[in-house]
């Protein structure tokens, strides 16, 4: 599980299910402290605490890996969309867009047509997403902001480490989420200030 893309405060839910390496580190520190206390007291209670610590690390780590939170699901969808842009698979990108999708004054079909035109001419390579900030509202919407870095190549040009910042609005719940809006945000050193800067 990748920690580099996470921002915001650490809650019990995020610690248990989204930050497995931090969870393992904290459990290991607690276990080490328990062993130190046990080595001095050697009581039955502290023996049980130590053995419980040894059992908790693999059990909670496995639980953290198996449980996918809504935040992880949204970030996973963003990463999947980046892979599809990299692969130039516009048809599959369309499956992630809501019927009422809108971006830069374009509806779903218009946006997909522009995306296909752009990635046919300018290939996006090695797209990497980071610094995710995800918020959920009460009306089954999620808003995610993240930074993207990629290379862009065409027949006569090549640009490495192109920076951009994006805001995506998702609609849905549980396992089914669709993108209803895409916005490009101004960011330092980014040539993309809005969606129109990228689309032809």
N, CA, C and O of each residue as an XYZ file, in Angstrom:
800
protein
N       0.851     -1.188      0.000
C       0.000      0.000      0.000
C       0.884      1.235      0.000
O       1.814      1.320      0.803
N       0.625      2.179     -0.865
C       1.465      3.351     -1.055
C       1.081      4.447     -0.076
O      -0.079      4.854     -0.022
N       2.053      4.933      0.705
C       1.802      6.001      1.654
C       2.079      7.378      1.073
O       1.632      8.383      1.626
N       2.811      7.440     -0.034
C       3.289      8.726     -0.535
C       2.175      9.652     -0.966
O       2.346     10.871     -0.970
N       1.017      9.081     -1.336
C      -0.033      9.936     -1.866
C      -1.014     10.462     -0.843
O      -1.952     11.173     -1.203
N      -0.823     10.129      0.437
C      -1.837     10.470      1.413
C      -1.527     11.778      2.107
O      -0.379     12.066      2.445
N      -2.583     12.576      2.317
C      -2.455     13.804      3.091
C      -3.568     13.826      4.120
O      -4.483     13.003      4.071
N      -3.493     14.760      5.047
C      -4.550     14.897      6.029
C      -4.220     14.200      7.327
O      -3.180     13.557      7.462
N      -5.147     14.343      8.305
C      -4.902     13.802      9.623
C      -5.106     12.293      9.640
O      -5.811     11.729      8.803
N      -4.465     11.655     10.624
C      -4.569     10.216     10.779
C      -5.724      9.916     11.723
O      -5.664     10.266     12.902
N      -6.767      9.278     11.226
C      -7.884      8.864     12.050
C      -7.730      7.376     12.364
O      -6.877      6.701     11.788
N      -8.551      6.876     13.269
C      -8.495      5.447     13.604
C      -8.789      4.607     12.363
O      -8.128      3.596     12.125
N      -9.785      5.027     11.567
C     -10.137      4.274     10.361
C      -8.993      4.268      9.363
O      -8.648      3.222      8.816
N      -8.399      5.445      9.123
C      -7.299      5.498      8.160
C      -6.093      4.718      8.650
O      -5.383      4.105      7.853
N      -5.851      4.735      9.973
C      -4.722      3.987     10.524
C      -4.939      2.489     10.374
O      -4.023      1.764      9.985
N      -6.142      2.021     10.678
C      -6.417      0.589     10.636
C      -6.503      0.033      9.220
O      -6.074     -1.094      8.972
N      -7.053      0.812      8.285
C      -7.355      0.248      6.979
C      -6.604      0.867      5.808
O      -6.590      0.283      4.724
N      -5.979      2.030      5.985
C      -5.378      2.704      4.840
C      -3.866      2.888      4.957
O      -3.195      3.107      3.948
N      -3.327      2.803      6.157
C      -1.891      3.069      6.336
C      -1.244      1.879      7.021
O      -0.856      1.941      8.187
N      -1.139      0.810      6.276
C      -0.703     -0.451      6.854
C       0.715     -0.373      7.405
O       0.993     -0.963      8.449
N       1.617      0.337      6.737
C       2.994      0.395      7.223
C       3.093      1.200      8.503
O       3.880      0.857      9.385
N       2.314      2.264      8.625
C       2.289      3.024      9.862
C       1.686      2.189     10.985
O       2.150      2.242     12.124
N       0.647      1.417     10.659
C       0.031      0.536     11.639
C       1.036     -0.500     12.143
O       1.142     -0.725     13.348
N       1.770     -1.128     11.229
C       2.770     -2.130     11.624
C       3.846     -1.495     12.497
O       4.278     -2.089     13.484
N       4.276     -0.294     12.137
C       5.296      0.396     12.924
C       4.812      0.665     14.350
O       5.538      0.420     15.313
N       3.584      1.170     14.480
C       3.042      1.455     15.807
C       2.871      0.188     16.625
O       3.175      0.175     17.818
N       2.386     -0.886     15.994
C       2.237     -2.158     16.697
C       3.583     -2.711     17.136
O       3.703     -3.267     18.228
N       4.598     -2.561     16.288
C       5.931     -3.051     16.632
C       6.506     -2.280     17.817
O       7.134     -2.867     18.697
N       6.289     -0.961     17.839
C       6.766     -0.152     18.967
C       6.057     -0.554     20.257
O       6.684     -0.677     21.309
N       4.736     -0.758     20.164
C       3.977     -1.180     21.345
C       4.406     -2.556     21.814
O       4.491     -2.809     23.016
N       4.679     -3.451     20.865
C       5.128     -4.792     21.223
C       6.487     -4.741     21.907
O       6.710     -5.427     22.904
N       7.394     -3.929     21.371
C       8.719     -3.787     21.966
C       8.618     -3.240     23.390
O       9.312     -3.708     24.293
N       7.746     -2.241     23.583
C       7.545     -1.698     24.929
C       6.977     -2.756     25.867
O       7.360     -2.822     27.035
N       6.068     -3.581     25.360
C       5.485     -4.656     26.169
C       6.539     -5.684     26.558
O       6.539     -6.186     27.683
N       7.428     -5.993     25.638
C       8.501     -6.960     25.930
C       9.436     -6.415     27.007
O       9.882     -7.151     27.887
N       9.728     -5.113     26.927
C      10.585     -4.486     27.945
C       9.943     -4.589     29.323
O      10.606     -4.947     30.297
N       8.638     -4.271     29.405
C       7.933     -4.355     30.690
C       7.865     -5.802     31.153
O       8.069     -6.090     32.332
N       7.578     -6.717     30.225
C       7.489     -8.140     30.580
C       8.818     -8.669     31.112
O       8.837     -9.456     32.058
N       9.940     -8.237     30.503
C      11.248     -8.717     30.942
C      11.580     -8.281     32.366
O      12.411     -8.908     33.022
N      10.949     -7.225     32.852
C      11.196     -6.750     34.208
C      10.235     -7.357     35.221
O      10.597     -7.594     36.373
N       8.986     -7.609     34.770
C       7.978     -8.070     35.728
C       7.707     -9.564     35.629
O       7.469    -10.213     36.648
N       7.737    -10.112     34.444
C       7.518    -11.551     34.213
C       6.221    -12.063     34.843
O       6.184    -13.154     35.411
N       5.153    -11.258     34.734
C       3.864    -11.696     35.262
C       3.054    -12.366     34.159
O       3.355    -12.216     32.974
N       2.032    -13.100     34.557
C       1.188    -13.803     33.593
C       0.441    -12.817     32.688
O       0.273    -13.074     31.495
N      -0.006    -11.693     33.252
C      -0.734    -10.693     32.459
C       0.153    -10.130     31.354
O      -0.280    -10.017     30.207
N       1.408     -9.773     31.697
C       2.298     -9.204     30.700
C       2.739    -10.248     29.674
O       3.044     -9.901     28.533
N       2.774    -11.510     30.065
C       3.065    -12.580     29.106
C       1.953    -12.659     28.067
O       2.214    -12.812     26.873
N       0.708    -12.553     28.534
C      -0.425    -12.571     27.604
C      -0.423    -11.347     26.691
O      -0.742    -11.441     25.506
N      -0.058    -10.194     27.261
C      -0.003     -8.965     26.450
C       1.035     -9.104     25.340
O       0.787     -8.710     24.200
N       2.184     -9.659     25.671
C       3.242     -9.842     24.660
C       2.780    -10.795     23.567
O       2.946    -10.503     22.383
N       2.198    -11.938     23.950
C       1.719    -12.882     22.934
C       0.582    -12.284     22.109
O       0.470    -12.544     20.910
N      -0.269    -11.473     22.769
C      -1.327    -10.785     22.032
C      -0.760     -9.812     21.023
O      -1.307     -9.658     19.931
N       0.338     -9.151     21.379
C       1.006     -8.244     20.444
C       1.558     -8.970     19.238
O       1.441     -8.496     18.108
N       2.172    -10.142     19.484
C       2.689    -10.946     18.372
C       1.561    -11.387     17.444
O       1.745    -11.450     16.228
N       0.393    -11.692     18.012
C      -0.744    -12.127     17.186
C      -1.398    -10.958     16.465
O      -1.906    -11.117     15.355
N      -1.388     -9.769     17.098
C      -2.089     -8.615     16.528
C      -1.437     -8.111     15.252
O      -2.132     -7.666     14.339
N      -0.112     -8.172     15.174
C       0.580     -7.612     14.004
C       0.133     -8.272     12.705
O      -0.283     -7.560     11.792
N       0.199     -9.619     12.572
C      -0.242    -10.201     11.285
C      -1.744    -10.088     11.056
O      -2.183     -9.894      9.922
N      -2.550    -10.208     12.137
C      -4.006    -10.166     11.971
C      -4.464     -8.783     11.507
O      -5.212     -8.676     10.536
N      -4.023     -7.724     12.191
C      -4.438     -6.371     11.822
C      -3.831     -5.938     10.495
O      -4.456     -5.189      9.744
N      -2.614     -6.402     10.197
C      -1.999     -6.073      8.907
C      -2.786     -6.700      7.763
O      -3.028     -6.050      6.746
N      -3.187     -7.959      7.922
C      -3.986     -8.628      6.898
C      -5.341     -7.945      6.736
O      -5.818     -7.764      5.616
N      -5.951     -7.572      7.837
C      -7.239     -6.874      7.790
C      -7.101     -5.544      7.060
O      -7.976     -5.163      6.283
N      -5.998     -4.839      7.312
C      -5.758     -3.559      6.659
C      -5.630     -3.713      5.151
O      -6.081     -2.853      4.394
N      -5.019     -4.806      4.715
C      -4.838     -5.049      3.280
C      -6.153     -5.466      2.625
O      -6.445     -5.054      1.503
N      -6.945     -6.281      3.321
C      -8.165     -6.844      2.727
C      -9.315     -5.834      2.664
O     -10.104     -5.859      1.720
N      -9.418     -4.952      3.652
C     -10.523     -3.995      3.686
C     -10.183     -2.785      2.816
O      -9.154     -2.137      3.011
N     -11.052     -2.491      1.861
C     -10.872     -1.333      0.979
C     -11.868     -0.257      1.404
O     -13.080     -0.444      1.292
N     -11.357      0.857      1.887
C     -12.216      1.952      2.335
C     -12.685      2.767      1.121
O     -12.087      2.683      0.048
N     -13.753      3.553      1.291
C     -14.186      4.415      0.180
C     -13.071      5.335     -0.318
O     -12.956      5.570     -1.521
N     -12.254      5.855      0.590
C     -11.148      6.722      0.195
C     -10.153      5.959     -0.687
O      -9.709      6.473     -1.713
N      -9.810      4.747     -0.289
C      -8.900      3.933     -1.097
C      -9.512      3.601     -2.453
O      -8.818      3.569     -3.469
N     -10.827      3.354     -2.456
C     -11.491      3.025     -3.722
C     -11.442      4.208     -4.692
O     -11.185      4.026     -5.882
N     -11.688      5.415     -4.185
C     -11.647      6.608     -5.029
C     -10.240      6.823     -5.578
O     -10.071      7.095     -6.767
N      -9.242      6.704     -4.728
C      -7.851      6.887     -5.176
C      -7.479      5.803     -6.178
O      -6.781      6.076     -7.154
N      -7.935      4.581     -5.948
C      -7.680      3.499     -6.902
C      -8.290      3.782     -8.263
O      -7.688      3.476     -9.292
N      -9.491      4.369     -8.276
C     -10.129      4.729     -9.547
C      -9.335      5.806    -10.276
O      -9.187      5.752    -11.496
N      -8.827      6.781     -9.533
C      -7.996      7.822    -10.156
C      -6.743      7.213    -10.778
O      -6.365      7.565    -11.895
N      -6.115      6.317    -10.067
C      -4.913      5.660    -10.597
C      -5.250      4.808    -11.829
O      -4.475      4.752    -12.784
N      -6.414      4.147    -11.796
C      -6.832      3.345    -12.951
C      -7.087      4.233    -14.162
O      -6.728      3.866    -15.281
N      -7.695      5.384    -13.960
C      -7.910      6.322    -15.065
C      -6.581      6.798    -15.645
O      -6.454      6.952    -16.860
N      -5.594      7.031    -14.786
C      -4.270      7.438    -15.269
C      -3.643      6.348    -16.124
O      -3.008      6.642    -17.136
N      -3.816      5.094    -15.727
C      -3.298      3.962    -16.511
C      -3.983      3.896    -17.869
O      -3.336      3.625    -18.881
N      -5.296      4.145    -17.894
C      -6.042      4.094    -19.148
C      -5.649      5.233    -20.082
O      -5.583      5.044    -21.296
N      -5.387      6.419    -19.521
C      -4.896      7.531    -20.342
C      -3.532      7.165    -20.917
O      -3.264      7.406    -22.094
N      -2.679      6.586    -20.091
C      -1.355      6.137    -20.530
C      -1.475      5.122    -21.666
O      -0.695      5.145    -22.618
N      -2.468      4.227    -21.553
C      -2.670      3.183    -22.565
C      -3.457      3.686    -23.771
O      -3.527      2.997    -24.788
N      -4.048      4.875    -23.675
C      -4.845      5.407    -24.777
C      -6.165      4.695    -24.957
O      -6.706      4.671    -26.063
N      -6.702      4.110    -23.887
C      -7.938      3.328    -23.967
C      -9.149      4.214    -23.646
O      -9.645      4.213    -22.519
N      -9.611      4.960    -24.632
C     -10.708      5.910    -24.429
C     -12.019      5.192    -24.120
O     -12.832      5.691    -23.342
N     -12.225      4.037    -24.719
C     -13.476      3.298    -24.487
C     -13.626      2.940    -23.015
O     -14.699      3.111    -22.437
N     -12.559      2.448    -22.414
C     -12.618      2.090    -20.992
C     -12.663      3.326    -20.102
O     -13.261      3.284    -19.027
N     -12.050      4.415    -20.524
C     -12.171      5.667    -19.762
C     -13.641      6.060    -19.670
O     -14.108      6.499    -18.619
N     -14.367      5.901    -20.778
C     -15.783      6.254    -20.809
C     -16.616      5.499    -19.802
O     -17.638      6.009    -19.344
N     -16.202      4.284    -19.443
C     -16.957      3.488    -18.472
C     -16.904      4.083    -17.073
O     -17.746      3.774    -16.230
N     -15.924      4.928    -16.829
C     -15.774      5.536    -15.511
C     -16.466      6.894    -15.413
O     -16.474      7.509    -14.346
N     -17.044      7.365    -16.513
C     -17.694      8.676    -16.512
C     -19.201      8.541    -16.336
O     -19.829      7.662    -16.925
N     -19.772      9.416    -15.523
C     -21.216      9.409    -15.290
C     -21.952      9.920    -16.525
O     -21.369     10.600    -17.369
N     -23.225      9.589    -16.621
C     -24.026     10.015    -17.771
C     -24.134     11.540    -17.852
O     -24.198     12.104    -18.944
N     -24.154     12.209    -16.682
C     -24.256     13.667    -16.665
C     -22.888     14.329    -16.516
O     -22.789     15.448    -16.014
N     -21.847     13.645    -16.948
C     -20.480     14.155    -16.851
C     -20.343     15.491    -17.575
O     -20.974     15.721    -18.607
N     -19.492     16.383    -17.006
C     -19.212     17.667    -17.643
C     -17.775     18.077    -17.337
O     -17.276     17.858    -16.234
N     -17.126     18.669    -18.319
C     -15.765     19.193    -18.141
C     -15.521     20.273    -19.183
O     -15.663     20.031    -20.382
N     -15.157     21.453    -18.729
C     -14.820     22.570    -19.623
C     -15.910     22.828    -20.658
O     -15.610     23.116    -21.817
N     -17.165     22.728    -20.247
C     -18.276     22.975    -21.156
C     -18.598     21.834    -22.092
O     -19.428     21.984    -22.988
N     -17.958     20.699    -21.899
C     -18.190     19.524    -22.750
C     -18.989     18.470    -21.999
O     -18.804     18.273    -20.798
N     -19.888     17.788    -22.726
C     -20.583     16.666    -22.119
C     -19.720     15.414    -22.245
O     -18.580     15.483    -22.704
N     -20.259     14.294    -21.845
C     -19.494     13.041    -21.819
C     -18.944     12.680    -23.196
O     -17.750     12.409    -23.330
N     -19.790     12.672    -24.210
C     -19.362     12.267    -25.548
C     -18.363     13.259    -26.140
O     -17.375     12.864    -26.760
N     -18.629     14.545    -25.943
C     -17.717     15.560    -26.457
C     -16.346     15.486    -25.794
O     -15.317     15.640    -26.451
N     -16.348     15.249    -24.494
C     -15.081     15.136    -23.773
C     -14.282     13.930    -24.251
O     -13.080     14.039    -24.490
N     -14.939     12.782    -24.391
C     -14.233     11.568    -24.831
C     -13.675     11.731    -26.243
O     -12.586     11.245    -26.547
N     -14.429     12.420    -27.104
C     -13.940     12.664    -28.461
C     -12.682     13.521    -28.435
O     -11.740     13.267    -29.186
N     -12.662     14.534    -27.575
C     -11.493     15.404    -27.462
C     -10.306     14.655    -26.851
O      -9.163     14.847    -27.265
N     -10.586     13.809    -25.873
C      -9.510     13.019    -25.250
C      -8.882     12.080    -26.276
O      -7.659     11.958    -26.354
N      -9.730     11.418    -27.061
C      -9.199     10.505    -28.086
C      -8.335     11.260    -29.093
O      -7.282     10.771    -29.504
N      -8.777     12.435    -29.485
C      -8.013     13.251    -30.427
C      -6.663     13.650    -29.826
O      -5.640     13.620    -30.510
N      -6.668     14.026    -28.533
C      -5.438     14.463    -27.881
C      -4.443     13.313    -27.696
O      -3.269     13.458    -28.037
N      -4.890     12.185    -27.166
C      -3.928     11.120    -26.873
C      -3.526     10.346    -28.123
O      -2.581      9.558    -28.087
N      -4.239     10.567    -29.236
C      -3.777     10.010    -30.504
C      -2.586     10.811    -31.017
O      -1.652     10.256    -31.596
N      -2.631     12.106    -30.800
C      -1.541     12.979    -31.265
C      -0.405     13.072    -30.252
O       0.770     12.984    -30.610
N      -0.770     13.251    -28.981
C       0.215     13.378    -27.898
C       0.044     12.227    -26.916
O      -0.952     12.156    -26.197
N       1.009     11.338    -26.892
C       0.930     10.173    -26.019
C       1.373     10.540    -24.608
O       2.409     11.177    -24.419
N       0.586     10.136    -23.626
C       0.919     10.343    -22.221
C       1.605      9.085    -21.712
O       1.065      7.986    -21.831
N       2.794      9.248    -21.146
C       3.567      8.115    -20.658
C       3.902      8.289    -19.181
O       4.115      9.400    -18.696
N       3.941      7.164    -18.489
C       4.428      7.101    -17.103
C       3.706      8.089    -16.188
O       4.343      8.810    -15.420
N       2.385      8.119    -16.273
C       1.608      9.011    -15.412
C       1.672      8.537    -13.967
O       1.410      7.370    -13.675
N       2.020      9.445    -13.074
C       2.104      9.131    -11.645
C       1.280     10.160    -10.880
O       1.403     11.364    -11.101
N       0.440      9.663     -9.979
C      -0.426     10.530     -9.180
C       0.049     10.531     -7.738
O       0.526      9.515     -7.230
N      -0.084     11.684     -7.077
C       0.368     11.786     -5.692
C      -0.360     12.934     -4.991
O      -1.111     13.688     -5.611
N      -0.119     13.044     -3.689
C      -0.706     14.105     -2.858
C      -2.228     14.158     -2.980
O      -2.798     15.190     -3.334
N      -2.867     13.048     -2.685
C      -4.325     12.971     -2.757
C      -4.974     13.640     -1.549
O      -4.508     13.505     -0.418
N      -6.044     14.353     -1.812
C      -6.894     14.909     -0.766
C      -8.325     14.552     -1.134
O      -8.849     15.047     -2.132
N      -8.964     13.698     -0.339
C     -10.303     13.180     -0.665
C     -11.288     13.629      0.402
O     -11.033     13.491      1.598
N     -12.415     14.167     -0.045
C     -13.487     14.576      0.861
C     -14.800     13.970      0.384
O     -15.060     13.880     -0.815
N     -15.618     13.557      1.342
C     -16.933     12.992      1.030
C     -18.019     13.912      1.554
O     -17.906     14.460      2.651
N     -19.084     14.082      0.756
C     -20.225     14.883      1.176
C     -21.378     13.957      1.531
O     -21.294     12.744      1.343
N     -22.447     14.535      2.041
C     -23.580     13.722      2.488
C     -24.474     13.261      1.349
O     -25.299     12.365      1.529
N     -24.317     13.862      0.190
C     -25.207     13.515     -0.925
C     -24.522     12.605     -1.935
O     -24.646     12.798     -3.144
N     -23.794     11.606     -1.424
C     -23.173     10.574     -2.254
C     -22.213     11.161     -3.287
O     -22.181     10.717     -4.435
N     -21.443     12.146     -2.880
C     -20.416     12.713     -3.744
C     -19.066     12.664     -3.047
O     -18.973     12.737     -1.821
N     -18.030     12.540     -3.853
C     -16.662     12.586     -3.339
C     -15.873     13.555     -4.208
O     -16.016     13.571     -5.430
N     -15.046     14.355     -3.565
C     -14.207     15.318     -4.265
C     -12.760     14.950     -3.981
O     -12.355     14.855     -2.823
N     -11.971     14.741     -5.046
C     -10.573     14.365     -4.868
C      -9.690     15.338     -5.651
O      -9.955     15.634     -6.816
N      -8.654     15.823     -5.002
C      -7.663     16.695     -5.621
C      -6.316     15.998     -5.535
O      -5.962     15.456     -4.487
N      -5.563     16.008     -6.625
C      -4.266     15.337     -6.630
C      -3.340     15.993     -7.645
O      -3.783     16.716     -8.538
N      -2.061     15.729     -7.493
C      -1.051     16.160     -8.457
C      -0.735     15.010     -9.394
O      -0.783     13.845     -8.999
N      -0.413     15.340    -10.633
C      -0.019     14.335    -11.627
C       1.294     14.760    -12.273
O       1.537     15.945    -12.504
N       2.128     13.775    -12.556
C       3.382     13.983    -13.271
C       3.433     12.958    -14.386
O       3.167     11.778    -14.155
N       3.773     13.391    -15.595
C       3.826     12.455    -16.716
C       4.801     12.981    -17.768
O       5.295     14.105    -17.680
N       5.060     12.142    -18.752
C       5.801     12.560    -19.937
C       4.812     12.625    -21.095
O       3.896     11.807    -21.177
N       4.995     13.592    -21.986
C       4.125     13.737    -23.153
C       5.003     13.739    -24.397
O       5.946     14.522    -24.513
N       4.673     12.846    -25.322
C       5.472     12.755    -26.547
C       4.558     12.755    -27.767
O       3.462     12.194    -27.755
N       5.039     13.391    -28.800
C       4.348     13.397    -30.091
C       5.374     13.077    -31.163
O       6.513     12.726    -30.856
N       4.972     13.196    -32.417
C       5.895     12.856    -33.509
C       7.098     13.789    -33.538
O       8.177     13.389    -33.976
N       6.928     15.025    -33.078
C       8.021     15.994    -33.186
C       8.430     16.641    -31.862
O       9.310     17.502    -31.851
N       7.815     16.246    -30.751
C       8.159     16.851    -29.467
C       8.156     15.810    -28.358
O       7.503     14.771    -28.448
N       8.917     16.130    -27.298
C       8.911     15.288    -26.101
C       9.072     16.182    -24.876
O      10.010     16.974    -24.799
N       8.165     16.053    -23.933
C       8.227     16.828    -22.692
C       8.230     15.858    -21.523
O       7.327     15.034    -21.383
N       9.253     15.963    -20.683
C       9.380     15.074    -19.533
C       8.940     15.808    -18.267
O       9.064     17.029    -18.170
N       8.437     15.063    -17.320
C       8.017     15.601    -16.023
C       7.067     16.793    -16.173
O       7.318     17.872    -15.635
N       5.994     16.583    -16.899
C       4.956     17.613    -17.019
C       4.077     17.549    -15.772
O       3.481     16.515    -15.472
N       4.006     18.657    -15.056
C       3.250     18.708    -13.809
C       1.843     19.242    -14.055
O       1.638     20.102    -14.911
N       0.885     18.730    -13.306
C      -0.480     19.255    -13.368
C      -1.193     18.915    -12.061
O      -0.781     18.025    -11.317
N      -2.273     19.648    -11.806
C      -3.083     19.410    -10.605
C      -4.538     19.302    -11.032
O      -5.016     20.102    -11.837
N      -5.245     18.309    -10.492
C      -6.593     17.998    -10.956
C      -7.558     17.885     -9.788
O      -7.185     17.536     -8.668
N      -8.833     18.199    -10.098
C      -9.919     18.002     -9.142
C     -11.017     17.200     -9.839
O     -11.555     17.635    -10.858
N     -11.343     16.047     -9.299
C     -12.381     15.182     -9.860
C     -13.530     15.064     -8.871
O     -13.319     14.893     -7.670
N     -14.737     15.158     -9.387
C     -15.928     14.943     -8.581
C     -16.513     13.583     -8.946
O     -16.769     13.300    -10.117
N     -16.721     12.749     -7.937
C     -17.300     11.418     -8.136
C     -18.706     11.387     -7.564
O     -19.002     12.046     -6.568
N     -19.573     10.604     -8.215
C     -20.916     10.357     -7.711
C     -21.093      8.860     -7.536
O     -20.621      8.073     -8.355
N     -21.775      8.467     -6.466
C     -22.039      7.052     -6.252
C     -21.981      6.694     -4.792
O     -22.144      7.543     -3.915
N     -21.747      5.419     -4.543
C     -21.613      4.922     -3.177
C     -21.053      3.513     -3.213
O     -21.069      2.852     -4.252
N     -20.556      3.057     -2.062
C     -20.015      1.716     -1.903
C     -18.989      1.396     -2.979
O     -17.938      2.033     -3.045
N     -19.290      0.408     -3.824
C     -18.325     -0.032     -4.827
C     -18.487      0.646     -6.180
O     -17.629      0.490     -7.049
N     -19.563      1.393     -6.376
C     -19.845      1.985     -7.687
C     -19.700      3.502     -7.611
O     -20.519      4.185     -6.997
N     -18.650      4.015     -8.243
C     -18.404      5.451     -8.316
C     -18.116      5.816     -9.756
O     -17.425      5.083    -10.463
N     -18.651      6.967    -10.198
C     -18.406      7.455    -11.546
C     -17.989      8.923    -11.470
O     -18.440      9.661    -10.594
N     -17.137      9.334    -12.383
C     -16.677     10.722    -12.431
C     -17.767     11.577    -13.066
O     -18.232     11.289    -14.169
N     -18.174     12.641    -12.354
C     -19.190     13.542    -12.907
C     -18.598     14.870    -13.367
O     -19.238     15.617    -14.107
N     -17.374     15.163    -12.926
C     -16.762     16.435    -13.318
C     -15.242     16.331    -13.195
O     -14.727     15.739    -12.246
N     -14.537     16.909    -14.157
C     -13.078     16.980    -14.127
C     -12.668     18.437    -14.310
O     -13.143     19.128    -15.211
N     -11.774     18.884    -13.431
C     -11.247     20.242    -13.524
C      -9.730     20.202    -13.382
O      -9.198     19.449    -12.567
N      -9.044     21.003    -14.165
C      -7.608     21.203    -13.986
C      -7.417     22.461    -13.150
O      -8.078     23.473    -13.382
N      -6.512     22.397    -12.175
C      -6.284     23.507    -11.274
C      -4.911     24.132    -11.526
O      -3.961     23.420    -11.852
N      -4.798     25.440    -11.380
C      -3.472     26.060    -11.497
C      -2.529     25.524    -10.437
O      -2.924     25.329     -9.288
N      -1.294     25.288    -10.819
C      -0.280     24.784     -9.896
C       1.074     25.333    -10.318
O       1.297     25.576    -11.504
N       1.982     25.532     -9.366
C       3.312     26.036     -9.724
C       4.001     25.138    -10.748
O       3.965     23.913    -10.632
N       4.623     25.748    -11.744
C       5.390     25.056    -12.779
C       4.523     24.178    -13.690
O       5.055     23.370    -14.451
N       3.213     24.325    -13.621
C       2.336     23.514    -14.467
C       1.902     24.306    -15.697
O       1.444     25.441    -15.566
N       2.038     23.726    -16.890
C       1.561     24.409    -18.095
C       0.051     24.272    -18.290
O      -0.519     24.911    -19.174
N      -0.596     23.444    -17.473
C      -2.027     23.177    -17.614
C      -2.776     23.921    -16.509
O      -2.688     23.552    -15.338
N      -3.510     24.967    -16.884
C      -4.261     25.769    -15.934
C      -5.736     25.422    -15.912
O      -6.422     25.657    -14.917
N      -6.225     24.861    -17.014
C      -7.605     24.384    -17.074
C      -7.667     23.252    -18.091
O      -6.699     23.000    -18.808
N      -8.800     22.576    -18.150
C      -8.922     21.406    -19.013
C      -8.680     21.754    -20.473
O      -8.139     20.945    -21.226
N      -9.079     22.952    -20.873
C      -8.897     23.375    -22.265
C      -7.424     23.496    -22.659
O      -7.094     23.414    -23.842
N      -6.540     23.689    -21.681
C      -5.121     23.751    -21.989
C      -4.583     22.400    -22.475
O      -3.572     22.329    -23.173
N      -5.284     21.336    -22.086
C      -4.821     20.000    -22.478
C      -5.592     19.455    -23.673
O      -5.026     18.771    -24.525
N      -6.878     19.756    -23.731
C      -7.691     19.240    -24.838
C      -7.483     20.089    -26.088
O      -7.236     21.289    -25.973
N      -7.579     19.482    -27.307
C      -7.415     20.259    -28.542
C      -8.627     21.148    -28.798
O      -8.663     21.872    -29.793
